[in-house]
Amino acid sequence: MKKERYMSKNEMLDAMKVGTFSGELEAIANRTPESEWRKRLRSAATNCQKVLEERLFCLDKDQLQTVQRRHNHNKMVYVTSDDKRYVPADKENPQELVTVSIDDLYTVIDHAFESCHLCTQGIKVEECRYRKLYHRLGVPVARDNPAAGQCEFMWEEK
């Protein structure tokens, strides 16, 4: 971004991103219980907001109205895609990548969870092959703070 009276299309998009990041960082800070992280997130949000305000201050009056109008119709959409997960057994001869539907993958995982219902957890949780598989595949955890010796993928403690 430059201190100029007008913005190119890409500069306007960058300015809108900075403004959106500021709002998103503030929202994340409000949901963060750890005080040090919350403080850092708020600081980052404040810095983003300051940069945006300084940039907007440089703009021509008509350009500023254009940016504000665009900002009112702006939202952040975050898209993630990871449909090619694998761990190569041999780096020189990696396995072939296989693309699968996320729904099909979760169906297979649901089937694997049936084995989890028989699990007694305890000391074996660190060695569990299903748990390692779930992490490798990026399966969302069921619990974000399980007790020691408990599996984060189990819905309830046993």
MODELLER restraints for C-alpha pairs under 7 A, 6 or more apart:
rsr = mdl.restraints
at = mdl.atoms
rsr.add(forms.Gaussian(group=physical.xy_distance, feature=features.Distance(at['CA:1:A'], at['CA:11:A']), mean=5.91, stdev=0.5))
rsr.add(forms.Gaussian(group=physical.xy_distance, feature=features.Distance(at['CA:3:A'], at['CA:55:A']), mean=6.33, stdev=0.5))
rsr.add(forms.Gaussian(group=physical.xy_distance, feature=features.Distance(at['CA:3:A'], at['CA:58:A']), mean=6.02, stdev=0.5))
rsr.add(forms.Gaussian(group=physical.xy_distance, feature=features.Distance(at['CA:4:A'], at['CA:58:A']), mean=6.04, stdev=0.5))
rsr.add(forms.Gaussian(group=physical.xy_distance, feature=features.Distance(at['CA:4:A'], at['CA:59:A']), mean=6.56, stdev=0.5))
rsr.add(forms.Gaussian(group=physical.xy_distance, feature=features.Distance(at['CA:5:A'], at['CA:58:A']), mean=5.54, stdev=0.5))
rsr.add(forms.Gaussian(group=physical.xy_distance, feature=features.Distance(at['CA:5:A'], at['CA:59:A']), mean=4.14, stdev=0.5))
rsr.add(forms.Gaussian(group=physical.xy_distance, feature=features.Distance(at['CA:5:A'], at['CA:60:A']), mean=4.99, stdev=0.5))
rsr.add(forms.Gaussian(group=physical.xy_distance, feature=features.Distance(at['CA:6:A'], at['CA:59:A']), mean=5.82, stdev=0.5))
rsr.add(forms.Gaussian(group=physical.xy_distance, feature=features.Distance(at['CA:6:A'], at['CA:60:A']), mean=6.50, stdev=0.5))
rsr.add(forms.Gaussian(group=physical.xy_distance, feature=features.Distance(at['CA:6:A'], at['CA:63:A']), mean=6.17, stdev=0.5))
rsr.add(forms.Gaussian(group=physical.xy_distance, feature=features.Distance(at['CA:15:A'], at['CA:52:A']), mean=6.33, stdev=0.5))
rsr.add(forms.Gaussian(group=physical.xy_distance, feature=features.Distance(at['CA:16:A'], at['CA:71:A']), mean=6.37, stdev=0.5))
rsr.add(forms.Gaussian(group=physical.xy_distance, feature=features.Distance(at['CA:18:A'], at['CA:48:A']), mean=5.84, stdev=0.5))
rsr.add(forms.Gaussian(group=physical.xy_distance, feature=features.Distance(at['CA:18:A'], at['CA:52:A']), mean=6.64, stdev=0.5))
rsr.add(forms.Gaussian(group=physical.xy_distance, feature=features.Distance(at['CA:19:A'], at['CA:48:A']), mean=6.76, stdev=0.5))
rsr.add(forms.Gaussian(group=physical.xy_distance, feature=features.Distance(at['CA:19:A'], at['CA:49:A']), mean=6.26, stdev=0.5))
rsr.add(forms.Gaussian(group=physical.xy_distance, feature=features.Distance(at['CA:19:A'], at['CA:52:A']), mean=6.37, stdev=0.5))
rsr.add(forms.Gaussian(group=physical.xy_distance, feature=features.Distance(at['CA:20:A'], at['CA:76:A']), mean=6.58, stdev=0.5))
rsr.add(forms.Gaussian(group=physical.xy_distance, feature=features.Distance(at['CA:22:A'], at['CA:45:A']), mean=4.26, stdev=0.5))
rsr.add(forms.Gaussian(group=physical.xy_distance, feature=features.Distance(at['CA:22:A'], at['CA:46:A']), mean=6.89, stdev=0.5))
rsr.add(forms.Gaussian(group=physical.xy_distance, feature=features.Distance(at['CA:22:A'], at['CA:48:A']), mean=5.40, stdev=0.5))
rsr.add(forms.Gaussian(group=physical.xy_distance, feature=features.Distance(at['CA:22:A'], at['CA:49:A']), mean=5.81, stdev=0.5))
rsr.add(forms.Gaussian(group=physical.xy_distance, feature=features.Distance(at['CA:23:A'], at['CA:45:A']), mean=6.89, stdev=0.5))
rsr.add(forms.Gaussian(group=physical.xy_distance, feature=features.Distance(at['CA:25:A'], at['CA:41:A']), mean=5.87, stdev=0.5))
rsr.add(forms.Gaussian(group=physical.xy_distance, feature=features.Distance(at['CA:25:A'], at['CA:42:A']), mean=6.77, stdev=0.5))
rsr.add(forms.Gaussian(group=physical.xy_distance, feature=features.Distance(at['CA:25:A'], at['CA:45:A']), mean=5.37, stdev=0.5))
rsr.add(forms.Gaussian(group=physical.xy_distance, feature=features.Distance(at['CA:26:A'], at['CA:41:A']), mean=6.77, stdev=0.5))
rsr.add(forms.Gaussian(group=physical.xy_distance, feature=features.Distance(at['CA:26:A'], at['CA:42:A']), mean=5.72, stdev=0.5))
rsr.add(forms.Gaussian(group=physical.xy_distance, feature=features.Distance(at['CA:26:A'], at['CA:45:A']), mean=5.78, stdev=0.5))
rsr.add(forms.Gaussian(group=physical.xy_distance, feature=features.Distance(at['CA:29:A'], at['CA:38:A']), mean=4.71, stdev=0.5))
rsr.add(forms.Gaussian(group=physical.xy_distance, feature=features.Distance(at['CA:29:A'], at['CA:41:A']), mean=5.48, stdev=0.5))
rsr.add(forms.Gaussian(group=physical.xy_distance, feature=features.Distance(at['CA:29:A'], at['CA:42:A']), mean=6.07, stdev=0.5))
rsr.add(forms.Gaussian(group=physical.xy_distance, feature=features.Distance(at['CA:32:A'], at['CA:38:A']), mean=5.64, stdev=0.5))
rsr.add(forms.Gaussian(group=physical.xy_distance, feature=features.Distance(at['CA:56:A'], at['CA:64:A']), mean=6.61, stdev=0.5))
rsr.add(forms.Gaussian(group=physical.xy_distance, feature=features.Distance(at['CA:83:A'], at['CA:99:A']), mean=5.77, stdev=0.5))
rsr.add(forms.Gaussian(group=physical.xy_distance, feature=features.Distance(at['CA:83:A'], at['CA:100:A']), mean=6.32, stdev=0.5))
rsr.add(forms.Gaussian(group=physical.xy_distance, feature=features.Distance(at['CA:84:A'], at['CA:97:A']), mean=6.18, stdev=0.5))
rsr.add(forms.Gaussian(group=physical.xy_distance, feature=features.Distance(at['CA:84:A'], at['CA:98:A']), mean=6.30, stdev=0.5))
rsr.add(forms.Gaussian(group=physical.xy_distance, feature=features.Distance(at['CA:84:A'], at['CA:99:A']), mean=5.53, stdev=0.5))
rsr.add(forms.Gaussian(group=physical.xy_distance, feature=features.Distance(at['CA:85:A'], at['CA:137:A']), mean=6.37, stdev=0.5))
rsr.add(forms.Gaussian(group=physical.xy_distance, feature=features.Distance(at['CA:88:A'], at['CA:94:A']), mean=4.89, stdev=0.5))
rsr.add(forms.Gaussian(group=physical.xy_distance, feature=features.Distance(at['CA:88:A'], at['CA:95:A']), mean=5.57, stdev=0.5))
rsr.add(forms.Gaussian(group=physical.xy_distance, feature=features.Distance(at['CA:120:A'], at['CA:158:A']), mean=6.73, stdev=0.5))
rsr.add(forms.Gaussian(group=physical.xy_distance, feature=features.Distance(at['CA:121:A'], at['CA:149:A']), mean=6.60, stdev=0.5))
rsr.add(forms.Gaussian(group=physical.xy_distance, feature=features.Distance(at['CA:121:A'], at['CA:150:A']), mean=5.82, stdev=0.5))
rsr.add(forms.Gaussian(group=physical.xy_distance, feature=features.Distance(at['CA:121:A'], at['CA:151:A']), mean=6.65, stdev=0.5))
rsr.add(forms.Gaussian(group=physical.xy_distance, feature=features.Distance(at['CA:122:A'], at['CA:149:A']), mean=4.70, stdev=0.5))
rsr.add(forms.Gaussian(group=physical.xy_distance, feature=features.Distance(at['CA:122:A'], at['CA:150:A']), mean=6.17, stdev=0.5))
rsr.add(forms.Gaussian(group=physical.xy_distance, feature=features.Distance(at['CA:123:A'], at['CA:149:A']), mean=5.82, stdev=0.5))
rsr.add(forms.Gaussian(group=physical.xy_distance, feature=features.Distance(at['CA:125:A'], at['CA:149:A']), mean=6.18, stdev=0.5))
rsr.add(forms.Gaussian(group=physical.xy_distance, feature=features.Distance(at['CA:125:A'], at['CA:150:A']), mean=6.63, stdev=0.5))
rsr.add(forms.Gaussian(group=physical.xy_distance, feature=features.Distance(at['CA:125:A'], at['CA:151:A']), mean=6.10, stdev=0.5))
rsr.add(forms.Gaussian(group=physical.xy_distance, feature=features.Distance(at['CA:141:A'], at['CA:152:A']), mean=5.66, stdev=0.5))
rsr.add(forms.Gaussian(group=physical.xy_distance, feature=features.Distance(at['CA:141:A'], at['CA:153:A']), mean=4.92, stdev=0.5))
rsr.add(forms.Gaussian(group=physical.xy_distance, feature=features.Distance(at['CA:142:A'], at['CA:152:A']), mean=5.92, stdev=0.5))
rsr.add(forms.Gaussian(group=physical.xy_distance, feature=features.Distance(at['CA:142:A'], at['CA:153:A']), mean=4.80, stdev=0.5))
rsr.add(forms.Gaussian(group=physical.xy_distance, feature=features.Distance(at['CA:142:A'], at['CA:154:A']), mean=6.10, stdev=0.5))
rsr.add(forms.Gaussian(group=physical.xy_distance, feature=features.Distance(at['CA:142:A'], at['CA:155:A']), mean=5.54, stdev=0.5))
rsr.add(forms.Gaussian(group=physical.xy_distance, feature=features.Distance(at['CA:143:A'], at['CA:152:A']), mean=5.04, stdev=0.5))
rsr.add(forms.Gaussian(group=physical.xy_distance, feature=features.Distance(at['CA:143:A'], at['CA:153:A']), mean=6.47, stdev=0.5))
rsr.add(forms.Gaussian(group=physical.xy_distance, feature=features.Distance(at['CA:143:A'], at['CA:155:A']), mean=6.77, stdev=0.5))
rsr.add(forms.Gaussian(group=physical.xy_distance, feature=features.Distance(at['CA:144:A'], at['CA:152:A']), mean=6.45, stdev=0.5))
rsr.add(forms.Gaussian(group=physical.xy_distance, feature=features.Distance(at['CA:146:A'], at['CA:152:A']), mean=5.62, stdev=0.5))
rsr.add(forms.Gaussian(group=physical.xy_distance, feature=features.Distance(at['CA:150:A'], at['CA:157:A']), mean=6.64, stdev=0.5))
